[in-house]
């Protein structure tokens, strides 16, 4: 039998119908497949639930009938699923599917920052590791960040991280002064305001919609700013017909399915290096493939594990977030 090498000694028969095999294994394993909007279209289409970070955290928490949670996203998302539902086997197609934001904020550096500001509340964006969540007072997503910031007692100083652009946006929205961790998303920070302005000039009937992880000079051009799910909702409900979409290109697949009559234009990125091609597509998200999903379900690995003490500490700020969401 001809087989194709994927990772290590894990092989796969190239004649397999991956869609059928994934469905078979999903049933056999009693697995729930969760996928983020930034995954490839085929992965979005096979998911039991598709959503942003907040929606997927809720789905993972409430996955009572499943024995296995397969998380098609990046590592911190799968960690979140394990934190909120520790009795389940949580697997991820590619353990190397990381996040530029999470990588820019190591837990030891966050602890040092906290020690320099002992009277501050630590509000961390969900795009961070379990170890960082364990050092936080409350977690937020882009969907609920404004609500979370407004929940912090008035007058209480705030440390916000790891996304400085989301933090700056929240300062404008809420009026709360915050010290910001100097991190940024490798995708959203590559968008070019000059190219967006040129696109708007060529398409004067198009509305520019943007994720708050974008830099301020980009957000200043936006007709609407919102989380991934809010951008999707806006395209569906808005009366317009054409949109320049300022977030990772994976969302365009679901937007087209839910708003098939709308014209969607992906935001161009700033070509800062010759190697920066396709930068509006997250390379970490795109590490997941149908082949890796099949192998993960077949072998029940790679698994997400963490020390129980860390999980319990990380659960507290997540539960605070979920309680107000």
LUMSELO-199817 format. One record per residue (C-alpha): residue number from 1; residue in one letter; x, y, z. Coordinates in Angstrom, 2 decimals. Example, Ala and Ser with C-alpha at 12.3 -4.5 7.8 and 13.67 -1.06 7.14 Angstrom:
  resi  resn        u        v        w
     1     a    12.30    -4.50     7.80
     2     s    13.67    -1.06     7.14
end
This chain:
  resi  resn        u        v        w
     1     x     0.00     0.00     0.00
     2     x     1.33     3.42    -0.95
     3     x     1.54     5.76     2.04
     4     x     2.56     9.37     2.44
     5     x     4.76    10.50     5.33
     6     x     3.31    13.45     7.28
     7     x     4.99    13.83    10.67
     8     x     7.52    11.46    12.15
     9     x     6.28     7.93    11.46
    10     x     2.62     8.91    11.14
    11     x     1.54     7.86     7.67
    12     x    -1.67     8.11     5.69
    13     x    -2.99     6.20     2.69
    14     x    -3.42     8.81    -0.10
    15     x    -6.43     6.92    -1.49
    16     x    -8.50     7.54     1.64
    17     x   -11.62     9.69     1.43
    18     x   -10.60    12.06     4.21
    19     x   -14.05    13.58     4.62
    20     x   -15.64    10.14     5.08
    21     x   -12.87     8.94     7.39
    22     x   -13.07    12.06     9.56
    23     x   -16.83    11.58     9.86
    24     x   -16.35     7.91    10.78
    25     x   -13.74     8.70    13.42
    26     x   -15.79    11.59    14.76
    27     x   -18.64     9.17    15.48
    28     x   -16.40     6.41    16.84
    29     x   -14.47     8.74    19.14
    30     x   -17.56    10.71    20.17
    31     x   -15.55    13.74    19.13
    32     x   -16.64    17.35    18.84
    33     x   -14.82    19.31    16.12
    34     x   -14.46    23.02    16.85
    35     x   -12.99    25.37    14.24
    36     x   -12.08    29.03    14.15
    37     x   -13.16    31.30    11.30
    38     x    -9.52    31.63    10.21
    39     x    -9.19    27.96     9.25
    40     x    -9.17    26.80     5.62
    41     x   -12.64    26.46     4.03
    42     x   -12.67    22.63     4.08
    43     x   -11.96    22.63     7.80
    44     x   -14.65    25.22     8.47
    45     x   -17.13    23.07     6.56
    46     x   -16.50    19.85     8.53
    47     x   -16.68    21.52    11.95
    48     x   -19.50    20.79    14.36
    49     x   -19.21    24.38    15.56
    50     x   -17.53    27.34    13.89
    51     x   -16.85    30.54    15.79
    52     x   -14.54    33.14    17.26
    53     x   -12.54    32.66    20.45
    54     x   -15.42    33.51    22.78
    55     x   -17.99    31.30    21.08
    56     x   -15.56    28.38    20.88
    57     x   -14.62    28.71    24.55
    58     x   -18.31    28.44    25.41
    59     x   -18.76    25.44    23.10
    60     x   -15.79    23.69    24.70
    61     x   -17.10    24.36    28.21
    62     x   -20.55    23.00    27.32
    63     x   -19.40    19.89    25.40
    64     x   -21.09    17.51    27.81
    65     x   -21.80    14.60    25.42
    66     x   -18.41    14.54    23.74
    67     x   -15.49    12.44    24.94
    68     x   -12.97    14.15    22.67
    69     x   -12.64    17.79    21.63
    70     x   -10.69    18.34    18.42
    71     x    -9.77    22.01    18.24
    72     x    -8.99    23.33    14.76
    73     x    -7.34    26.60    15.64
    74     x    -4.13    27.50    17.38
    75     x    -2.50    26.22    20.56
    76     x    -3.89    28.76    23.04
    77     x    -7.44    28.00    21.87
    78     x    -7.00    24.27    22.47
    79     x    -5.48    25.06    25.88
    80     x    -8.56    27.12    26.71
    81     x   -10.76    24.12    25.83
    82     x    -8.75    21.93    28.23
    83     x    -8.89    24.55    30.98
    84     x   -12.69    24.81    30.88
    85     x   -13.35    21.09    30.27
    86     x   -10.56    19.04    31.88
    87     x   -12.40    15.71    31.79
    88     x   -12.25    15.60    27.98
    89     x    -9.40    14.51    25.75
    90     x    -8.43    17.69    23.88
    91     x    -6.43    17.28    20.68
    92     x    -5.12    19.70    18.07
    93     x    -4.16    18.80    14.50
    94     x    -0.73    20.46    14.69
    95     x     0.94    21.18    18.02
    96     x     3.11    23.82    16.33
    97     x     0.07    25.96    15.44
    98     x     1.01    28.84    17.71
    99     x     0.14    32.54    17.89
   100     x     2.41    35.54    17.44
   101     x     0.63    37.35    20.27
   102     x     0.97    34.47    22.71
   103     x     4.64    34.02    21.83
   104     x     5.37    37.70    22.55
   105     x     4.21    37.46    26.17
   106     x     6.03    34.76    28.19
   107     x     4.63    34.08    31.66
   108     x     7.86    34.94    33.47
   109     x     7.95    38.38    31.84
   110     x     4.32    38.97    32.75
   111     x     5.07    38.06    36.37
   112     x     7.91    40.59    36.40
   113     x     5.57    43.25    34.96
   114     x     2.99    42.48    37.65
   115     x     5.63    42.79    40.37
   116     x     6.43    46.31    39.18
   117     x     2.70    47.19    39.33
   118     x     1.34    45.31    42.36
   119     x    -1.83    47.41    42.66
   120     x    -2.97    46.83    39.04
   121     x    -5.61    44.46    37.69
   122     x    -4.24    42.20    34.96
   123     x    -6.59    41.94    31.97
   124     x    -5.22    39.60    29.33
   125     x    -6.53    39.04    25.82
   126     x    -7.40    35.37    25.31
   127     x    -4.56    35.14    22.75
   128     x    -2.10    34.04    25.43
   129     x    -0.80    30.83    26.94
   130     x    -2.36    28.93    29.84
   131     x     0.61    30.00    31.97
   132     x    -0.17    33.65    31.24
   133     x    -3.88    33.15    31.92
   134     x    -2.86    31.72    35.30
   135     x    -1.18    35.06    36.09
   136     x    -4.25    37.12    35.11
   137     x    -7.21    38.58    36.98
   138     x    -9.60    38.34    34.05
   139     x    -9.49    37.32    30.38
   140     x   -11.20    39.03    27.46
   141     x   -11.80    38.38    23.78
   142     x   -12.26    41.00    21.09
   143     x   -16.02    40.29    21.32
   144     x   -16.32    41.17    24.99
   145     x   -13.21    43.28    25.68
   146     x   -15.10    46.55    26.18
   147     x   -17.50    44.90    28.61
   148     x   -14.62    43.32    30.51
   149     x   -12.73    46.61    30.84
   150     x   -15.87    48.36    32.06
   151     x   -16.29    45.61    34.69
   152     x   -12.99    46.51    36.36
   153     x   -13.75    48.67    39.42
   154     x   -13.49    52.40    38.70
   155     x   -10.14    53.82    39.72
   156     x    -8.42    50.45    39.65
   157     x    -5.33    50.68    37.42
   158     x    -5.09    48.10    34.64
   159     x    -2.32    46.17    32.95
   160     x    -3.55    45.03    29.53
   161     x    -1.88    42.63    27.16
   162     x    -0.60    41.17    25.04
   163     x    -2.14    43.19    22.15
   164     x    -1.19    46.87    22.25
   165     x    -3.48    47.72    19.33
   166     x    -6.59    46.23    20.94
   167     x    -5.56    47.93    24.18
   168     x    -5.23    51.34    22.50
   169     x    -8.64    50.84    20.88
   170     x   -10.16    50.03    24.29
   171     x    -8.63    53.11    25.89
   172     x   -10.42    55.21    23.26
   173     x   -13.69    53.30    23.70
   174     x   -13.82    53.23    27.49
   175     x   -11.73    56.19    28.60
   176     x    -9.85    53.90    31.00
   177     x    -6.13    54.48    31.16
   178     x    -4.15    51.24    30.89
   179     x    -0.53    50.20    30.74
   180     x    -0.15    48.14    27.55
   181     x     2.05    45.14    26.83
   182     x     3.95    45.82    23.56
   183     x     2.61    42.87    21.54
   184     x     0.82    42.77    18.18
   185     x    -0.72    40.26    15.79
   186     x     1.60    39.44    12.91
   187     x    -1.33    39.46    10.47
   188     x    -3.30    42.54    11.52
   189     x    -0.18    44.67    11.92
   190     x     0.83    44.11     8.29
   191     x    -2.20    45.85     6.81
   192     x    -1.32    48.94     4.80
   193     x    -3.36    52.09     5.40
   194     x    -2.09    53.52     2.11
   195     x    -3.32    50.50     0.16
   196     x    -6.63    50.55     2.03
   197     x    -7.09    54.23     1.18
   198     x    -6.33    53.44    -2.45
   199     x    -8.85    50.59    -2.39
   200     x   -11.49    52.87    -0.89
   201     x   -10.82    55.38    -3.67
   202     x   -11.25    52.67    -6.31
   203     x   -14.38    51.32    -4.59
   204     x   -16.16    54.38    -3.16
   205     x   -19.29    52.30    -2.59
   206     x   -17.43    49.82    -0.37
   207     x   -17.36    49.96     3.44
   208     x   -14.08    49.19     5.15
   209     x   -14.58    46.91     8.19
   210     x   -11.69    46.12    10.50
   211     x   -10.69    44.03    13.49
   212     x    -9.47    46.03    16.54
   213     x    -6.12    44.19    16.43
   214     x    -5.25    46.50    13.51
   215     x    -3.05    49.53    14.09
   216     x    -4.73    52.85    14.85
   217     x    -3.87    54.43    11.49
   218     x    -5.77    51.56     9.85
   219     x    -8.72    51.73    12.25
   220     x    -9.10    55.45    11.54
   221     x   -10.13    54.52     7.99
   222     x   -12.76    52.00     9.10
   223     x   -16.51    52.38     8.69
   224     x   -17.03    49.63    11.27
   225     x   -14.69    48.05    13.86
   226     x   -15.51    44.74    15.50
   227     x   -14.45    41.24    16.48
   228     x   -14.43    38.46    13.91
   229     x   -18.01    37.47    14.75
   230     x   -19.14    41.11    14.75
   231     x   -17.62    41.67    11.31
   232     x   -19.51    38.63    10.04
   233     x   -22.75    39.89    11.59
   234     x   -22.23    43.36    10.11
   235     x   -21.80    42.04     6.56
   236     x   -24.95    39.93     6.94
   237     x   -27.17    42.69     8.35
   238     x   -25.82    45.86     6.78
   239     x   -27.69    47.31     3.80
   240     x   -24.51    47.79     1.76
   241     x   -23.30    45.50    -0.97
   242     x   -19.50    45.76    -0.96
   243     x   -16.96    45.45     1.88
   244     x   -13.21    45.74     2.26
   245     x   -12.49    43.22     5.02
   246     x    -9.68    44.02     7.45
   247     x    -8.96    40.74     9.16
   248     x    -7.51    37.29     8.40
   249     x    -8.77    36.02     5.06
   250     x   -10.29    32.81     6.44
   251     x   -13.41    34.71     7.48
   252     x   -14.23    35.45     3.82
   253     x   -15.38    31.85     3.29
   254     x   -18.07    32.07     5.97
   255     x   -19.00    35.62     4.96
   256     x   -19.63    34.43     1.40
   257     x   -21.78    31.56     2.65
   258     x   -23.91    33.79     4.88
   259     x   -24.02    36.81     2.58
   260     x   -23.69    35.37    -0.95
   261     x   -24.84    38.54    -2.69
   262     x   -22.21    40.74    -1.05
   263     x   -18.89    41.57    -2.70
   264     x   -15.90    41.04    -0.41
   265     x   -12.41    42.46    -0.89
   266     x    -9.48    41.27     1.25
   267     x    -7.35    44.02     2.76
   268     x    -3.88    44.24     1.17
   269     x    -0.90    44.03     3.49
   270     x     2.14    46.27     3.72
   271     x     4.92    44.51     1.80
   272     x     7.59    45.32     4.37
   273     x     9.91    42.49     3.33
   274     x    10.36    40.54     0.15
   275     x     9.41    37.40     2.08
   276     x     6.10    38.87     3.24
   277     x     3.72    37.28     0.77
   278     x     0.19    36.35     1.78
   279     x     0.64    38.05     5.15
   280     x    -3.11    38.58     5.47
   281     x    -3.31    34.81     6.02
   282     x    -2.19    33.49     9.42
   283     x     0.56    30.88     8.87
   284     x    -0.13    29.32    12.27
   285     x    -3.83    28.77    11.57
   286     x    -2.99    27.32     8.19
   287     x    -0.77    24.58     9.67
   288     x    -3.93    22.57    10.31
   289     x    -4.99    20.36     7.40
   290     x    -7.55    17.64     6.73
   291     x    -4.76    15.05     6.81
   292     x    -3.66    16.20    10.25
   293     x    -7.26    16.23    11.49
   294     x    -7.65    12.62    10.35
   295     x    -4.43    11.60    12.10
   296     x    -5.37    13.44    15.29
   297     x    -8.71    11.63    15.46
   298     x    -7.13     8.30    14.53
   299     x    -4.31     8.49    17.08
   300     x    -5.88    10.87    19.64
   301     x    -2.79    13.05    19.56
   302     x    -1.26    15.58    19.81
   303     x    -3.00    16.03    23.17
   304     x    -3.21    19.20    25.21
   305     x    -2.03    18.66    28.78
   306     x    -0.99    20.98    31.59
   307     x    -0.30    20.83    35.33
   308     x    -3.56    20.78    37.30
   309     x    -2.43    23.64    39.55
   310     x    -1.86    25.83    36.49
   311     x    -5.19    24.81    34.97
   312     x    -7.08    25.74    38.13
   313     x    -5.38    29.13    38.32
   314     x    -6.08    29.80    34.63
   315     x    -9.71    28.74    35.05
   316     x   -10.47    31.58    37.51
   317     x    -9.98    34.51    35.06
   318     x   -11.68    32.56    32.28
   319     x   -14.72    31.91    34.45
   320     x   -14.84    35.61    35.36
   321     x   -14.93    36.43    31.68
   322     x   -17.59    33.86    30.84
   323     x   -19.75    35.02    33.73
   324     x   -20.07    38.51    32.26
   325     x   -20.32    37.39    28.61
end
